[in-house]
Every structure is written in C-alpha cells, then in structure tokens.
C-alpha cells in the first residue's frame, strides 16, 4: 500500500495525497484489490506511520523547488 501511495501521489499538488487517501477510504474502483486489502488490514498506528513517511518525502521533494 505504501508503494501505491508513493507512486500515485503527485508531491507537487497539495490535494494529491488527500485524494489518494479518500480513494482508499472509499474503496474506489481505481484502487487495486491488493492495495485495498492491505489498507483494510492496517492498524491506526501503521496508517499514521505511512502518513508520516509520506509527509517527510513530500517535504524532501518540494524543498528543492523553493
């Protein structure tokens, strides 16, 4: 699931990560079945860890633009 988020998030768009999380939470058809299954099995702690890692990566990628 983390791989999916990293590959499908446009770190130059503020809404992109939020959109991916919405897709996961709502189980949109755009989400691969294995990713949806992995999301369902995550604990809250694991989800927050993924969000933290995404935030760090987003900061790293966008820091070089400014």
SULWOPE-V520335 format. One line per field, one symbol per residue. psi: psi as a letter, one per 20 degrees, with the letter a starting at -180 (. if undefined). burial: + if it has 9 or more other C-alpha atoms within 8 Angstrom, else -. A space follows every 10 residues. Layout:
psi: ???
burial: ???
This chain:
psi: ggggghhipo ijphiggggg gggghilqii pqghgggggh iqrgghghgg gghggggggg hihih.
burial: ----+---+- +----++--+ --++------ +---++-++- -+----+--+ ---+---+-- ++----
